[in-house]
Amino acid sequence: MSLPPLMLAGIPLHLMAGPAQYSEQPLGGETNLRLSGGRLVTQRHWEKMSGSISGSGYAPPGLDGLDFALHHELRSTKTRTLQGTGTSFTLPAAPRPDKAPWAFAFLPGRSDPVATPCAAVGRSVTVTAVPGASAYQVWFMPMYIVKCSRPNEGQDSSSSMFSWTLSWEEA
């Protein structure tokens, strides 16, 4: 399976800028509270994602023309998954428009999952049922609308290598 490139604002981050190190994590909107009897209750108002992208290669990332005051589309290459016993799933983020979600079925007695077709409309995914399957897993690469910082960049003159890091938050 060929992977699409990591993209920010329509600009592919090419391997010349270094293989991208990509991370993402949940951002805020959740608080744990204790009731008078000591019971823990979680209040969630919202959830967004944040992360960073970095690389080191023979070229800078080519993002100097972006207006970092604006929101941009980030097409991630980090795979996210959902698993359940049913065949209908709702993705927690929009999938990349250039890489459709894909699915697997888990069958009792088999250690490896079986690929099965799926159809996506927006964030809704329906997996084609496989007789005898005990569970299904949907894989996808998310797309976010993000606010980014201008990349921190460095250059090692002795090796002609460039390094860069940027942080992002989902808008």
PyMOL commands that place a pseudoatom at each C-alpha (Angstrom):
pseudoatom trace, name=CA, resn=MET, resi=1, chain=A, elem=C, hetatm=0, pos=[0.000, 0.000, 0.000]
pseudoatom trace, name=CA, resn=SER, resi=2, chain=A, elem=C, hetatm=0, pos=[1.498, 3.327, -1.008]
pseudoatom trace, name=CA, resn=LEU, resi=3, chain=A, elem=C, hetatm=0, pos=[1.155, 6.107, 1.525]
pseudoatom trace, name=CA, resn=PRO, resi=4, chain=A, elem=C, hetatm=0, pos=[0.272, 9.668, 0.594]
pseudoatom trace, name=CA, resn=PRO, resi=5, chain=A, elem=C, hetatm=0, pos=[2.666, 12.376, 1.781]
pseudoatom trace, name=CA, resn=LEU, resi=6, chain=A, elem=C, hetatm=0, pos=[2.190, 14.371, 4.950]
pseudoatom trace, name=CA, resn=MET, resi=7, chain=A, elem=C, hetatm=0, pos=[0.763, 17.701, 3.749]
pseudoatom trace, name=CA, resn=LEU, resi=8, chain=A, elem=C, hetatm=0, pos=[0.287, 21.141, 5.282]
pseudoatom trace, name=CA, resn=ALA, resi=9, chain=A, elem=C, hetatm=0, pos=[-1.760, 23.748, 3.395]
pseudoatom trace, name=CA, resn=GLY, resi=10, chain=A, elem=C, hetatm=0, pos=[-1.482, 21.659, 0.220]
pseudoatom trace, name=CA, resn=ILE, resi=11, chain=A, elem=C, hetatm=0, pos=[2.319, 21.499, 0.469]
pseudoatom trace, name=CA, resn=PRO, resi=12, chain=A, elem=C, hetatm=0, pos=[3.713, 17.955, 0.618]
pseudoatom trace, name=CA, resn=LEU, resi=13, chain=A, elem=C, hetatm=0, pos=[6.533, 17.569, 3.131]
pseudoatom trace, name=CA, resn=HIS, resi=14, chain=A, elem=C, hetatm=0, pos=[9.042, 15.776, 0.907]
pseudoatom trace, name=CA, resn=LEU, resi=15, chain=A, elem=C, hetatm=0, pos=[11.646, 13.290, 2.077]
pseudoatom trace, name=CA, resn=MET, resi=16, chain=A, elem=C, hetatm=0, pos=[14.401, 15.755, 1.116]
pseudoatom trace, name=CA, resn=ALA, resi=17, chain=A, elem=C, hetatm=0, pos=[13.320, 17.736, 4.203]
pseudoatom trace, name=CA, resn=GLY, resi=18, chain=A, elem=C, hetatm=0, pos=[13.762, 14.531, 6.194]
pseudoatom trace, name=CA, resn=PRO, resi=19, chain=A, elem=C, hetatm=0, pos=[11.396, 11.740, 7.128]
pseudoatom trace, name=CA, resn=ALA, resi=20, chain=A, elem=C, hetatm=0, pos=[8.762, 13.533, 9.217]
pseudoatom trace, name=CA, resn=GLN, resi=21, chain=A, elem=C, hetatm=0, pos=[8.505, 12.660, 12.876]
pseudoatom trace, name=CA, resn=TYR, resi=22, chain=A, elem=C, hetatm=0, pos=[4.827, 13.234, 13.632]
pseudoatom trace, name=CA, resn=SER, resi=23, chain=A, elem=C, hetatm=0, pos=[3.050, 13.210, 16.987]
pseudoatom trace, name=CA, resn=GLU, resi=24, chain=A, elem=C, hetatm=0, pos=[-0.454, 14.041, 18.081]
pseudoatom trace, name=CA, resn=GLN, resi=25, chain=A, elem=C, hetatm=0, pos=[-2.240, 14.114, 21.407]
pseudoatom trace, name=CA, resn=PRO, resi=26, chain=A, elem=C, hetatm=0, pos=[-5.598, 15.242, 22.826]
pseudoatom trace, name=CA, resn=LEU, resi=27, chain=A, elem=C, hetatm=0, pos=[-5.836, 18.890, 23.813]
pseudoatom trace, name=CA, resn=GLY, resi=28, chain=A, elem=C, hetatm=0, pos=[-7.914, 20.078, 26.781]
pseudoatom trace, name=CA, resn=GLY, resi=29, chain=A, elem=C, hetatm=0, pos=[-11.625, 20.365, 27.327]
pseudoatom trace, name=CA, resn=GLU, resi=30, chain=A, elem=C, hetatm=0, pos=[-11.739, 17.716, 30.049]
pseudoatom trace, name=CA, resn=THR, resi=31, chain=A, elem=C, hetatm=0, pos=[-11.686, 18.022, 33.837]
pseudoatom trace, name=CA, resn=ASN, resi=32, chain=A, elem=C, hetatm=0, pos=[-11.825, 15.342, 36.530]
pseudoatom trace, name=CA, resn=LEU, resi=33, chain=A, elem=C, hetatm=0, pos=[-13.867, 16.337, 39.588]
pseudoatom trace, name=CA, resn=ARG, resi=34, chain=A, elem=C, hetatm=0, pos=[-14.601, 14.622, 42.902]
pseudoatom trace, name=CA, resn=LEU, resi=35, chain=A, elem=C, hetatm=0, pos=[-18.139, 14.598, 44.269]
pseudoatom trace, name=CA, resn=SER, resi=36, chain=A, elem=C, hetatm=0, pos=[-18.812, 15.073, 48.004]
pseudoatom trace, name=CA, resn=GLY, resi=37, chain=A, elem=C, hetatm=0, pos=[-18.622, 11.275, 48.534]
pseudoatom trace, name=CA, resn=GLY, resi=38, chain=A, elem=C, hetatm=0, pos=[-15.270, 11.067, 46.741]
pseudoatom trace, name=CA, resn=ARG, resi=39, chain=A, elem=C, hetatm=0, pos=[-16.609, 9.564, 43.486]
pseudoatom trace, name=CA, resn=LEU, resi=40, chain=A, elem=C, hetatm=0, pos=[-14.636, 10.647, 40.399]
pseudoatom trace, name=CA, resn=VAL, resi=41, chain=A, elem=C, hetatm=0, pos=[-16.625, 12.335, 37.624]
pseudoatom trace, name=CA, resn=THR, resi=42, chain=A, elem=C, hetatm=0, pos=[-15.211, 13.498, 34.294]
pseudoatom trace, name=CA, resn=GLN, resi=43, chain=A, elem=C, hetatm=0, pos=[-16.620, 16.620, 32.660]
pseudoatom trace, name=CA, resn=ARG, resi=44, chain=A, elem=C, hetatm=0, pos=[-15.827, 16.949, 28.964]
pseudoatom trace, name=CA, resn=HIS, resi=45, chain=A, elem=C, hetatm=0, pos=[-16.754, 20.163, 27.222]
pseudoatom trace, name=CA, resn=TRP, resi=46, chain=A, elem=C, hetatm=0, pos=[-14.780, 19.665, 24.019]
pseudoatom trace, name=CA, resn=GLU, resi=47, chain=A, elem=C, hetatm=0, pos=[-11.807, 17.774, 22.622]
pseudoatom trace, name=CA, resn=LYS, resi=48, chain=A, elem=C, hetatm=0, pos=[-9.345, 18.823, 19.956]
pseudoatom trace, name=CA, resn=MET, resi=49, chain=A, elem=C, hetatm=0, pos=[-5.954, 17.459, 18.914]
pseudoatom trace, name=CA, resn=SER, resi=50, chain=A, elem=C, hetatm=0, pos=[-2.511, 19.017, 18.969]
pseudoatom trace, name=CA, resn=GLY, resi=51, chain=A, elem=C, hetatm=0, pos=[0.930, 17.843, 17.995]
pseudoatom trace, name=CA, resn=SER, resi=52, chain=A, elem=C, hetatm=0, pos=[4.248, 18.464, 16.388]
pseudoatom trace, name=CA, resn=ILE, resi=53, chain=A, elem=C, hetatm=0, pos=[6.049, 17.623, 13.167]
pseudoatom trace, name=CA, resn=SER, resi=54, chain=A, elem=C, hetatm=0, pos=[9.808, 17.605, 12.796]
pseudoatom trace, name=CA, resn=GLY, resi=55, chain=A, elem=C, hetatm=0, pos=[12.416, 16.463, 10.334]
pseudoatom trace, name=CA, resn=SER, resi=56, chain=A, elem=C, hetatm=0, pos=[16.047, 16.598, 9.397]
pseudoatom trace, name=CA, resn=GLY, resi=57, chain=A, elem=C, hetatm=0, pos=[17.205, 16.359, 5.805]
pseudoatom trace, name=CA, resn=TYR, resi=58, chain=A, elem=C, hetatm=0, pos=[19.005, 17.925, 2.872]
pseudoatom trace, name=CA, resn=ALA, resi=59, chain=A, elem=C, hetatm=0, pos=[16.413, 20.691, 2.394]
pseudoatom trace, name=CA, resn=PRO, resi=60, chain=A, elem=C, hetatm=0, pos=[14.207, 22.904, 4.578]
pseudoatom trace, name=CA, resn=PRO, resi=61, chain=A, elem=C, hetatm=0, pos=[10.485, 21.985, 4.636]
pseudoatom trace, name=CA, resn=GLY, resi=62, chain=A, elem=C, hetatm=0, pos=[9.445, 24.688, 2.123]
pseudoatom trace, name=CA, resn=LEU, resi=63, chain=A, elem=C, hetatm=0, pos=[6.838, 26.358, 4.327]
pseudoatom trace, name=CA, resn=ASP, resi=64, chain=A, elem=C, hetatm=0, pos=[8.201, 29.922, 4.320]
pseudoatom trace, name=CA, resn=GLY, resi=65, chain=A, elem=C, hetatm=0, pos=[5.411, 31.128, 2.020]
pseudoatom trace, name=CA, resn=LEU, resi=66, chain=A, elem=C, hetatm=0, pos=[2.618, 30.193, 4.440]
pseudoatom trace, name=CA, resn=ASP, resi=67, chain=A, elem=C, hetatm=0, pos=[0.737, 32.800, 6.422]
pseudoatom trace, name=CA, resn=PHE, resi=68, chain=A, elem=C, hetatm=0, pos=[0.957, 31.317, 9.919]
pseudoatom trace, name=CA, resn=ALA, resi=69, chain=A, elem=C, hetatm=0, pos=[-1.750, 33.689, 11.176]
pseudoatom trace, name=CA, resn=LEU, resi=70, chain=A, elem=C, hetatm=0, pos=[-4.291, 31.603, 9.191]
pseudoatom trace, name=CA, resn=HIS, resi=71, chain=A, elem=C, hetatm=0, pos=[-5.726, 28.138, 9.720]
pseudoatom trace, name=CA, resn=HIS, resi=72, chain=A, elem=C, hetatm=0, pos=[-4.405, 25.448, 7.366]
pseudoatom trace, name=CA, resn=GLU, resi=73, chain=A, elem=C, hetatm=0, pos=[-5.369, 21.938, 6.336]
pseudoatom trace, name=CA, resn=LEU, resi=74, chain=A, elem=C, hetatm=0, pos=[-3.095, 19.243, 7.792]
pseudoatom trace, name=CA, resn=ARG, resi=75, chain=A, elem=C, hetatm=0, pos=[-3.292, 15.867, 6.061]
pseudoatom trace, name=CA, resn=SER, resi=76, chain=A, elem=C, hetatm=0, pos=[-1.802, 13.431, 8.527]
pseudoatom trace, name=CA, resn=THR, resi=77, chain=A, elem=C, hetatm=0, pos=[-0.096, 10.140, 7.751]
pseudoatom trace, name=CA, resn=LYS, resi=78, chain=A, elem=C, hetatm=0, pos=[-0.566, 8.855, 11.299]
pseudoatom trace, name=CA, resn=THR, resi=79, chain=A, elem=C, hetatm=0, pos=[-3.013, 5.976, 11.202]
pseudoatom trace, name=CA, resn=ARG, resi=80, chain=A, elem=C, hetatm=0, pos=[-5.885, 6.022, 13.686]
pseudoatom trace, name=CA, resn=THR, resi=81, chain=A, elem=C, hetatm=0, pos=[-8.131, 3.023, 14.346]
pseudoatom trace, name=CA, resn=LEU, resi=82, chain=A, elem=C, hetatm=0, pos=[-11.530, 2.141, 15.775]
pseudoatom trace, name=CA, resn=GLN, resi=83, chain=A, elem=C, hetatm=0, pos=[-12.605, -1.360, 16.763]
pseudoatom trace, name=CA, resn=GLY, resi=84, chain=A, elem=C, hetatm=0, pos=[-16.015, -2.833, 17.554]
pseudoatom trace, name=CA, resn=THR, resi=85, chain=A, elem=C, hetatm=0, pos=[-18.302, -5.792, 17.041]
pseudoatom trace, name=CA, resn=GLY, resi=86, chain=A, elem=C, hetatm=0, pos=[-20.682, -3.943, 14.706]
pseudoatom trace, name=CA, resn=THR, resi=87, chain=A, elem=C, hetatm=0, pos=[-20.169, -2.869, 11.103]
pseudoatom trace, name=CA, resn=SER, resi=88, chain=A, elem=C, hetatm=0, pos=[-20.991, 0.851, 11.524]
pseudoatom trace, name=CA, resn=PHE, resi=89, chain=A, elem=C, hetatm=0, pos=[-18.392, 3.296, 12.805]
pseudoatom trace, name=CA, resn=THR, resi=90, chain=A, elem=C, hetatm=0, pos=[-18.169, 7.067, 13.269]
pseudoatom trace, name=CA, resn=LEU, resi=91, chain=A, elem=C, hetatm=0, pos=[-14.660, 8.418, 12.819]
pseudoatom trace, name=CA, resn=PRO, resi=92, chain=A, elem=C, hetatm=0, pos=[-13.516, 10.901, 15.486]
pseudoatom trace, name=CA, resn=ALA, resi=93, chain=A, elem=C, hetatm=0, pos=[-11.974, 13.121, 12.776]
pseudoatom trace, name=CA, resn=ALA, resi=94, chain=A, elem=C, hetatm=0, pos=[-12.453, 13.682, 9.067]
pseudoatom trace, name=CA, resn=PRO, resi=95, chain=A, elem=C, hetatm=0, pos=[-10.512, 11.220, 6.912]
pseudoatom trace, name=CA, resn=ARG, resi=96, chain=A, elem=C, hetatm=0, pos=[-8.060, 12.453, 4.299]
pseudoatom trace, name=CA, resn=PRO, resi=97, chain=A, elem=C, hetatm=0, pos=[-9.939, 12.946, 1.017]
pseudoatom trace, name=CA, resn=ASP, resi=98, chain=A, elem=C, hetatm=0, pos=[-7.052, 11.339, -0.915]
pseudoatom trace, name=CA, resn=LYS, resi=99, chain=A, elem=C, hetatm=0, pos=[-6.838, 8.183, 1.251]
pseudoatom trace, name=CA, resn=ALA, resi=100, chain=A, elem=C, hetatm=0, pos=[-10.076, 6.322, 1.951]
pseudoatom trace, name=CA, resn=PRO, resi=101, chain=A, elem=C, hetatm=0, pos=[-10.503, 4.434, 5.229]
pseudoatom trace, name=CA, resn=TRP, resi=102, chain=A, elem=C, hetatm=0, pos=[-9.847, 0.678, 5.132]
pseudoatom trace, name=CA, resn=ALA, resi=103, chain=A, elem=C, hetatm=0, pos=[-11.071, -2.181, 7.325]
pseudoatom trace, name=CA, resn=PHE, resi=104, chain=A, elem=C, hetatm=0, pos=[-10.254, -5.597, 8.752]
pseudoatom trace, name=CA, resn=ALA, resi=105, chain=A, elem=C, hetatm=0, pos=[-12.335, -8.404, 10.233]
pseudoatom trace, name=CA, resn=PHE, resi=106, chain=A, elem=C, hetatm=0, pos=[-11.150, -10.591, 13.103]
pseudoatom trace, name=CA, resn=LEU, resi=107, chain=A, elem=C, hetatm=0, pos=[-12.088, -14.246, 12.877]
pseudoatom trace, name=CA, resn=PRO, resi=108, chain=A, elem=C, hetatm=0, pos=[-11.904, -16.722, 15.771]
pseudoatom trace, name=CA, resn=GLY, resi=109, chain=A, elem=C, hetatm=0, pos=[-8.970, -19.104, 15.385]
pseudoatom trace, name=CA, resn=ARG, resi=110, chain=A, elem=C, hetatm=0, pos=[-6.998, -16.751, 13.096]
pseudoatom trace, name=CA, resn=SER, resi=111, chain=A, elem=C, hetatm=0, pos=[-4.117, -14.682, 14.389]
pseudoatom trace, name=CA, resn=ASP, resi=112, chain=A, elem=C, hetatm=0, pos=[-4.136, -12.256, 11.462]
pseudoatom trace, name=CA, resn=PRO, resi=113, chain=A, elem=C, hetatm=0, pos=[-7.101, -10.063, 10.504]
pseudoatom trace, name=CA, resn=VAL, resi=114, chain=A, elem=C, hetatm=0, pos=[-8.798, -10.346, 7.108]
pseudoatom trace, name=CA, resn=ALA, resi=115, chain=A, elem=C, hetatm=0, pos=[-9.133, -7.262, 4.910]
pseudoatom trace, name=CA, resn=THR, resi=116, chain=A, elem=C, hetatm=0, pos=[-12.742, -6.394, 4.145]
pseudoatom trace, name=CA, resn=PRO, resi=117, chain=A, elem=C, hetatm=0, pos=[-14.218, -3.583, 2.024]
pseudoatom trace, name=CA, resn=CYS, resi=118, chain=A, elem=C, hetatm=0, pos=[-15.764, -0.536, 3.633]
pseudoatom trace, name=CA, resn=ALA, resi=119, chain=A, elem=C, hetatm=0, pos=[-17.609, 2.536, 2.438]
pseudoatom trace, name=CA, resn=ALA, resi=120, chain=A, elem=C, hetatm=0, pos=[-17.205, 6.001, 3.927]
pseudoatom trace, name=CA, resn=VAL, resi=121, chain=A, elem=C, hetatm=0, pos=[-19.504, 8.994, 3.694]
pseudoatom trace, name=CA, resn=GLY, resi=122, chain=A, elem=C, hetatm=0, pos=[-18.085, 11.903, 5.651]
pseudoatom trace, name=CA, resn=ARG, resi=123, chain=A, elem=C, hetatm=0, pos=[-17.107, 10.499, 9.030]
pseudoatom trace, name=CA, resn=SER, resi=124, chain=A, elem=C, hetatm=0, pos=[-19.497, 7.506, 8.810]
pseudoatom trace, name=CA, resn=VAL, resi=125, chain=A, elem=C, hetatm=0, pos=[-17.945, 4.187, 7.779]
pseudoatom trace, name=CA, resn=THR, resi=126, chain=A, elem=C, hetatm=0, pos=[-19.791, 0.953, 7.025]
pseudoatom trace, name=CA, resn=VAL, resi=127, chain=A, elem=C, hetatm=0, pos=[-17.750, -2.236, 6.902]
pseudoatom trace, name=CA, resn=THR, resi=128, chain=A, elem=C, hetatm=0, pos=[-18.760, -5.187, 4.732]
pseudoatom trace, name=CA, resn=ALA, resi=129, chain=A, elem=C, hetatm=0, pos=[-19.701, -8.027, 7.092]
pseudoatom trace, name=CA, resn=VAL, resi=130, chain=A, elem=C, hetatm=0, pos=[-17.561, -11.184, 7.062]
pseudoatom trace, name=CA, resn=PRO, resi=131, chain=A, elem=C, hetatm=0, pos=[-19.331, -14.410, 8.139]
pseudoatom trace, name=CA, resn=GLY, resi=132, chain=A, elem=C, hetatm=0, pos=[-18.078, -15.519, 11.555]
pseudoatom trace, name=CA, resn=ALA, resi=133, chain=A, elem=C, hetatm=0, pos=[-16.212, -12.289, 12.349]
pseudoatom trace, name=CA, resn=SER, resi=134, chain=A, elem=C, hetatm=0, pos=[-16.015, -11.477, 16.066]
pseudoatom trace, name=CA, resn=ALA, resi=135, chain=A, elem=C, hetatm=0, pos=[-14.860, -7.871, 15.599]
pseudoatom trace, name=CA, resn=TYR, resi=136, chain=A, elem=C, hetatm=0, pos=[-14.005, -5.269, 12.981]
pseudoatom trace, name=CA, resn=GLN, resi=137, chain=A, elem=C, hetatm=0, pos=[-11.354, -2.588, 12.865]
pseudoatom trace, name=CA, resn=VAL, resi=138, chain=A, elem=C, hetatm=0, pos=[-11.437, 0.569, 10.735]
pseudoatom trace, name=CA, resn=TRP, resi=139, chain=A, elem=C, hetatm=0, pos=[-8.195, 2.359, 9.906]
pseudoatom trace, name=CA, resn=PHE, resi=140, chain=A, elem=C, hetatm=0, pos=[-7.929, 5.903, 8.571]
pseudoatom trace, name=CA, resn=MET, resi=141, chain=A, elem=C, hetatm=0, pos=[-5.575, 8.849, 8.200]
pseudoatom trace, name=CA, resn=PRO, resi=142, chain=A, elem=C, hetatm=0, pos=[-7.116, 12.023, 9.626]
pseudoatom trace, name=CA, resn=MET, resi=143, chain=A, elem=C, hetatm=0, pos=[-7.295, 15.490, 8.185]
pseudoatom trace, name=CA, resn=TYR, resi=144, chain=A, elem=C, hetatm=0, pos=[-7.386, 18.459, 10.557]
pseudoatom trace, name=CA, resn=ILE, resi=145, chain=A, elem=C, hetatm=0, pos=[-7.838, 22.205, 10.192]
pseudoatom trace, name=CA, resn=VAL, resi=146, chain=A, elem=C, hetatm=0, pos=[-4.990, 23.564, 12.304]
pseudoatom trace, name=CA, resn=LYS, resi=147, chain=A, elem=C, hetatm=0, pos=[-3.213, 26.647, 13.539]
pseudoatom trace, name=CA, resn=CYS, resi=148, chain=A, elem=C, hetatm=0, pos=[0.568, 26.167, 13.261]
pseudoatom trace, name=CA, resn=SER, resi=149, chain=A, elem=C, hetatm=0, pos=[3.573, 27.913, 14.583]
pseudoatom trace, name=CA, resn=ARG, resi=150, chain=A, elem=C, hetatm=0, pos=[6.251, 28.986, 12.131]
pseudoatom trace, name=CA, resn=PRO, resi=151, chain=A, elem=C, hetatm=0, pos=[8.814, 26.150, 12.088]
pseudoatom trace, name=CA, resn=ASN, resi=152, chain=A, elem=C, hetatm=0, pos=[11.926, 26.417, 14.222]
pseudoatom trace, name=CA, resn=GLU, resi=153, chain=A, elem=C, hetatm=0, pos=[14.726, 25.703, 11.758]
pseudoatom trace, name=CA, resn=GLY, resi=154, chain=A, elem=C, hetatm=0, pos=[18.415, 24.959, 11.983]
pseudoatom trace, name=CA, resn=GLN, resi=155, chain=A, elem=C, hetatm=0, pos=[21.250, 24.234, 9.572]
pseudoatom trace, name=CA, resn=ASP, resi=156, chain=A, elem=C, hetatm=0, pos=[24.456, 22.295, 10.177]
pseudoatom trace, name=CA, resn=SER, resi=157, chain=A, elem=C, hetatm=0, pos=[26.991, 23.783, 7.762]
pseudoatom trace, name=CA, resn=SER, resi=158, chain=A, elem=C, hetatm=0, pos=[29.433, 20.919, 8.262]
pseudoatom trace, name=CA, resn=SER, resi=159, chain=A, elem=C, hetatm=0, pos=[26.950, 18.339, 6.928]
pseudoatom trace, name=CA, resn=SER, resi=160, chain=A, elem=C, hetatm=0, pos=[24.628, 20.580, 4.853]
pseudoatom trace, name=CA, resn=MET, resi=161, chain=A, elem=C, hetatm=0, pos=[21.695, 19.175, 6.863]
pseudoatom trace, name=CA, resn=PHE, resi=162, chain=A, elem=C, hetatm=0, pos=[18.611, 21.165, 7.788]
pseudoatom trace, name=CA, resn=SER, resi=163, chain=A, elem=C, hetatm=0, pos=[16.456, 20.483, 10.850]
pseudoatom trace, name=CA, resn=TRP, resi=164, chain=A, elem=C, hetatm=0, pos=[13.004, 21.824, 11.570]
pseudoatom trace, name=CA, resn=THR, resi=165, chain=A, elem=C, hetatm=0, pos=[10.107, 21.492, 14.039]
pseudoatom trace, name=CA, resn=LEU, resi=166, chain=A, elem=C, hetatm=0, pos=[6.629, 22.958, 14.092]
pseudoatom trace, name=CA, resn=SER, resi=167, chain=A, elem=C, hetatm=0, pos=[3.763, 22.707, 16.579]
pseudoatom trace, name=CA, resn=TRP, resi=168, chain=A, elem=C, hetatm=0, pos=[0.093, 22.603, 15.646]
pseudoatom trace, name=CA, resn=GLU, resi=169, chain=A, elem=C, hetatm=0, pos=[-3.315, 22.734, 17.322]
pseudoatom trace, name=CA, resn=GLU, resi=170, chain=A, elem=C, hetatm=0, pos=[-6.642, 21.773, 15.814]
pseudoatom trace, name=CA, resn=ALA, resi=171, chain=A, elem=C, hetatm=0, pos=[-8.745, 24.900, 15.189]
for i in range(1, 171): cmd.bond("trace and resi %d" % i, "trace and resi %d" % (i + 1))
show_as sticks, trace
zoom trace
